[in-house]
Amino acid sequence: MVLDFGGLKSPLFNISNISGQGLAGNSSQSVLNEESDVGVIYAELSDWQGSAIFEAGLGAAYLVDGNVATNGGGNAVGDYATFTFAGITKFKRWRQYGDTANSGVAGVFNVQYLSPNSGLYVDWFTFETLDSNTWSSYTNVTEIRTSRIKITCTTVNGSGTNYIGELEIIY
């Protein structure tokens, strides 16, 4: 449904999700319909690599720089990065480029997305670092819609750091 705001039309709102209290009220329902594809971006590699990055110890810029010879990764449990996109974006698969320096116990990362409805981060998938200088295959995961993805180091591998040459999360 398209809403008309004094001649300005917006397809971004689903009228069935607006409560009787109006936009300024304390509605328990969301204005944004998470299932709507209106205005949604289908993530391509350029969307992922062009995302705005905030990080705390992850070397995230190296995860999306298009260069497998530069590594990002976590040196400590809790190191994280958030990737913010231009709007609501759909994602459904990912892959990584590993590093032979990853040895012993595999490093583990938890990937979360910001729910457009609740405004909270939701666990999406976890992955272990690769111990070879190769790309993993694309892995399909539950399709999501979000404006932000957060990656957190949950286990540091035996070498003391989790090297990731590149990380791609796309549609």
KAUR-V282419 format. One record per backbone hydrogen bond with DSSP energy under -0.5 kcal/mol. CO is the residue of the C=O (numbers start at 0). NH is the residue of the N-H. If there is no record, write none. Layout:
co=[CO,CO]
nh=[NH,NH]
//
This chain:
co=[2,2,3,4,6,7,9,12,13,14,16,18,21,24,30,31,32,36,40,40,42,43,43,44,45,47,51,53,55,56,57,58,58,59,59,60,62,65,66,71,73,75,78,79,79,80,81,82,83,87,88,89,90,91,92,93,94,95,96,96,98,100,102,102,104,106,107,107,108,109,110,110,111,112,112,113,114,119,121,124,126,129,131,133,138,143,144,145,146,147,148,149,150,151,152,154,156,160,163,165,167,169,169]
nh=[4,9,5,7,8,4,2,14,16,17,18,21,24,26,13,33,35,39,42,89,170,46,47,48,49,50,83,81,79,74,72,61,62,62,63,63,166,67,69,163,161,78,152,55,57,150,53,148,51,40,145,42,143,140,169,138,167,135,164,165,101,102,157,158,157,128,153,154,126,151,123,124,149,114,121,146,118,114,112,110,108,98,133,97,93,90,115,88,84,113,82,111,80,109,77,107,159,162,71,96,94,91,92]
//
